Amino acid sequence: MSDDTDRHYCLIDATTPPEADGPPYAECVLCRKVTEYPESYKGITLCPVCEWQEAQRTACSG
């Protein structure tokens, strides 16, 4: 395998919502705790703990 293939092997779409300037904040879709993201964001929002746990689950082991 080439280096280019190795570097892109584990990439996933890691798009995150924009951080909010202030309240109201969106709830985490997993645990319902307050996130850093605006309530108006349409999409999946995770709190910092759930984001970290999700990153651990989806990380490449290799």
N, C-alpha and C positions, 0 to 999 in steps of 0.2 A: 504494500500500500504506500501511496505517496503521503508526504507530510500534510498536503492540502486535504486529503480525504480524512486523515486522522483528526485534524483540527475541527472538522465540521461534523464528525460522527455523532456527537452528543448534543448538538444544538437543538433547542426547542424554541418555540415562540415565547419569549419571556417578556412580552409587553405588559407593562404595569400602568394602572390609571394614574392620572396626575394627582399630586398631593394637594390637599385642600388648604386654603389660607386660614380657615377658621370654621367653626360649627356652621351648619349641621354636618356631621360626619356619617359616612355609610357604615352599616353593620357588617361584620364578617359573615360570609355565607355559611361557614362551618360552625362557629361557636357563638355567634351573635354579639361578640364584643365590638367595641368601637374601633374603627380603622383610622388610618391617616388620610383617607380618601374622601372626596366630597360626596354627599348624599345624592347629588344629581348624576353621578357617574353611572352609566348603563353598562353593566357587565359584572363579572365576578370580582368581588373585593374580599381580600383576606386581611386579618390583623397580622402584625409582625410575627407572632408566634406560629400561627397557621401557615404563613408564607414560608417560614423557615422549615417547618415540618414537611410541607409540600415539596420544597426544594430537596430535602433529604430523601424523600420517597422517589423523586424523579431523577435524581442525580445518577450519572453513569458510574458504574463501579470499576471501570476498567482501565 
